C-alpha cells in the first residue's frame, strides 16, 4: 500500500511545503520511504499552518524543488493511493504534478463508515484507536503527526488494517 501526504502553507490555493510518499510492506512490518522532503517555493506560511506542522519558511529555503519528485509522482499514476481526506492530495497531484489517473483510498471516509463509535476520525485518533501508532513511531522515530511521511504511513497502515478486516470479516 502506498501512502501520500502533503503539508501545505495554509493558504488557498495551497502551496505544498512537504511531501511524504511511503510504501507499507506488511510482511516486514516496515515502510519504504519514497519521499520525505521539505519543499522550497513557498512565499508565506500561515501561523496556523506552522503551529500544526512546525515547518517554517526558513525550512523551505533549504528544501528540495517540487520538480525533483515529478518522476516519482508519475510512477504513481494508475496506482491506488492511501490518503486521509483526499481533497488536498488530489488537488496538489493534479495542479502541481499533472496527475489525474489515480484511485484514492480515503481512510477518513472509510473510518467514518467502519468505526462510528470513535470519538472523531482524525488521522491520529483512528491510528491510536486501532493500536497502530506504536508501529508508526518505530518506523518514523524522528517524525510525528502532521509531518508528511508520518501521516502518509498512517494512511497506508489504516488502509491495510481495513483491507485485512474486509478479508477476515467480509464487512467492507
N, C-alpha and C positions, 0 to 999 in steps of 0.2 A: 504494500500500500504506500502511495506517495502522498505526503502532506505538504501543503504550500501555505505560507502565510507572509503577509507584508505588514510592516508597521509604517504608518504614514505621518505626515507633518500636521495633521489635524485640520487642514483647510479643505475647502471644496472649490475646485476639484482637488482631490488628494494627490500629493506627490509621495511616491514610495521612498522611504528613507532606510528601510532594512528589508532584506529578502531572506527567507528561510525555506529551503526545499530539502525534504528528507524522505528516505525510503525506509519503511519499517520492515525488518527481517525477522518475522515471528519465530522461526525455528531457532534463531540465535538470540532472541530476546534483546536485540540491539537495533540501532539505527545507522544507516549510511547517510552521512551528511553530504548532500549535493551542493548546497549553498547556505552559507551563514555569514552574511556580509552587510555592513552598514553601507549605504549608497550615498554618493555625492549628488549634488544638483539642487537640493532644497534651498530656497532663498529665505525661508522662515519656518519655524516650528512653533506651534502654539504652546502656551504654558500648560494647557490641559493635556495635550499630547505628550509633552515632556514629562509631566507628572505621572503619566501612565507607564511609559516605556523607558524613560530616563535617557533617551538619545538626544544629544544636544546638537545645535547647529555646528559647533566646533567638531564634534564627532564626524559629521558628514563631510567636512572639508578633507578628512583623511580617508574617506570612503572610496569604494570601487565605483566605476562607471556602470550604470544600469545596462549599457550596451554589452558589457562583458558577459552578461547572462542570457543573451539572445539565443545562442545555440542550445543552452540547457532548456530554456523555455520552449523553443521549437521542438525539442525532443519529447516534450510532454503532450504535444498535440495528439489528440485521439485517445489519450490515457484517461483513466478515472483518477480524479484529484480529490483528496480529502481536505476539506476546509470546515471551519466553524463559522457559519453565516457567509455565504458565498458572494455577497454583493461587492465588497471591496476587492477581493481577489479576482473575480470575474472582470470587473471594470479595469483594473490595472493590467491584467493579462491581455485584454482587448486593446486598450488605449496605448499602453507603453510597449507591448511586445507584438501586437497584431495577431494574437492567438484567439480564435473563436471556436475551434473544434475541440472542446474539452467537455468531458462529463464530470460534473461536480457531485461528490458525495458530501452532502451538507450535514455535518454532525449536529448542528444546532436543531435543524428541522427534525432529524431522526431522534435525537434525545428527547425533544418535546413530545414526540409521539410515543416513544417507548418507556420513558421514565417520568410519568406525570406527577409522581409523588416527590420528586426532587424539589428542594427549596427554590431553586431557579435553574436555569440551563446555561449559565455562563460556562465557558470552557473549563476554568479552574474547578468550579463546583461539580460538573459532570465527571471530570477526571478523578477528583477526590472521592466522590460518592461511589465510583466504580472500583476504587482501590488501585488506580493506575499511576498515581503521582510518584510513588517510590521508584518505579521503573524509569520514569522521565528524569527524575533527579539523578539517578545512577548514570544515565546516558548523556545528560547535559549538565554536568556538575557546576559549570560556571555561568549558567543561564538560569532564567526563571520566567515566570508569567509575563506576558506582553513583550517577550523577545521572540523574533520571528521563527527561528529554528525550534525553540522550545514549544511554541504554540502549534507549529506545523507537526511536530512529533506527537503532541497531544491529540490533534485531529486524526492523524493516522492511527494512533493507538485506540481511540474511541471507535473509529470505523472498523478496525479489526475486531474489537470486542463485540460490536453489533453483528458483524458477519458470523462470528462464532456462535453468538446467541441464535441467529437465524438458522444456522446449520444444525445446532443441537436441539433447539426447541420449536423450530418451524413457526416462530412468532412474527417475523417481519415479512 
